[in-house]
Amino acid sequence: MDQEGTWLAHNYHPLDIVIHAGHGAWVEDVQGRRYLDCLAGYSALNFGHTNRRLVRAAKAQLDTITMTSRAFRNDQLGPFARELAEFAGAEMVLPMNTGAEAVETAIKTARAWGYRVKAVPENRANIIVMGSNFHGRTTTVISFSDDDDARSDFGPYTAGFRMAPFGDLGAVRDLMDDNTVAVLTEPIQGEAGVIIPPPSFLPGVRQLCTENNILLIADEIQSGLGRTGTNFACDLWAVTPDLMTLGKALGGGIVPVSAVVGRADVLGVLEPGQHGSTFGGNPLSAAVGREVVQMLNEGDCQANVRELAPRMHAGLQELADAGIGVVNFTHVGLWSGVTIDSGSGRELCERLAAHGVLAKDTHGHTVRLSPPLMMSRGDMDVMFEGLSAALHDLARTN
C-alpha cells in the first residue's frame, strides 16, 4: 500500500524510490539497492549523509538538552552566533529554522531599517528582486515569484516588490528610487537551473546599493557554505552583502537551521517582541550548527570542491560534445544545471535512478546536479557513467 500517496498532501512528486539509509554520498532503498545521491537535499547534505562528526555533535546534545526557547538563554546559542558571525565576516546573527523563514526575516528587517534609519515614508518601502528567483514558498515570497506553479491561486499577494531580469544591472538601476530599501538576489540561481550572472553583475549591484544607501541581501541558502568551492558564492566576485540568508547545509542535514547574518546596525533595528521563532536558536540546532561552522573553517570540503570542479566541467563538456541530447550546461564548483533536448528532465531523472544515480529536474528540460561536497573521484565517475547511460536510454525512446 502506498502510504505516502494515501496520507500525504500531494505537494511533491517524488521518484518511486523508498530510501531507508544513507552514508556519505550514497543512500540505500528498502530493497537494499544503493544510489549515488546527486541532489544532496538541495545542498542541505553538503557534508553527506550521517556525517560522523555531525551525528556525534547531535547525539551529545540530545543527551543534554534539546529545547529551551528564546525566552531563556542556552549555553550553545551564544557561541554559535559568535562562531557563525566570525566565519561569515558579519557582526550579528539572527537564528531561524528554515530558509524561507530566513528570507522572510531579511525582508522584515530591511523594511524596518528603511523606515527607522533611512526614513522612508510609512508603507512606501520597496525591495528589488530578480526574475526566475527562488527564495521559498511562503505567501510573501511567492508574491514576488514568476513561477506559476508556486504562485497561481495563492493570492492576494504581498505588495512592495519590483522585479528585474537576473543579471541585468541596468534594469536594477532603473528600478531604484528613494524608497528602495534593499536588493534581494541569489548570487547564483539554483532552482532556475544553476544560472550564473555576468561577472560584472553582483559587483555592480553592490556599488549601486552603496551609492544609494540600499541594502544588498544575498540569498546564500543553496549557493553558500562551500557549494561553489568558496565559503559563499559572493566570494567568487569579492562582494560583501549587508545581509546574507543561510540555511540548508547549516543544519548538516540533521536539523533545520537557518540564519540571517550581517551588519549590526541593520539587524540591530529589531527589538524584543518584533520577530521571533519558537525553535529558532534551540540548543540542538546550535550545537549542530557549531560543528558545521568548525568543519567549514577547516576547509576540507571547499578544497575537495576545488579539486573536483575541473573534472566535473570536463565530464559535462564530454557529454555535450557526444551528441546524446545535452544542449547546454552551467557549472560552478560541484553544482551544475544540464539542459536536454530529448525528453523531459523528469524522464532523465527516472532513467538516472534506474542506473543508480539520484538527481532532480527543474523547469521542464533541466536537471540539477548538486552532489555532497565530500564525494570522491570514484563517485564522480559513477555519476557520469549513470548520466551517459541515462541520456542514451532517453535518446532511444524519444
Secondary structure, DSSP 8 states (H G I E B T S, - for coil): --HHHHHS-SS----S--EEEEEBTEEEETTS-EEEESSGGGGTTTT-BT-HHHHHHHHHHHTT-----TTS--TTHHHHHHHHHHHHT-SEEEEESSHHHHHHHHHHHHHHHHHHTS---TT--EEEEETT-----SHHHHTT---HHHHTT--S----EEEE-TT-HHHHHHH--TTEEEEEE-SSBTTTTSB---TTHHHHHHHHHHHTT-EEEEE-TTTTTTTTSSSSGGGGGT---SEEEE-GGGGTTTS--EEEEE-HHHHTT--TTSS--SSTT-HHHHHHHHHHHHHHHHTHHHHHHHHHHHHHHHHHHHHHHTTSSEEEEEEETTEEEEEESSS-HHHHHHHHHHTTEE-EEETTTEEEE---TT--HHHHHHHHHHHHHHHHHHHHH-
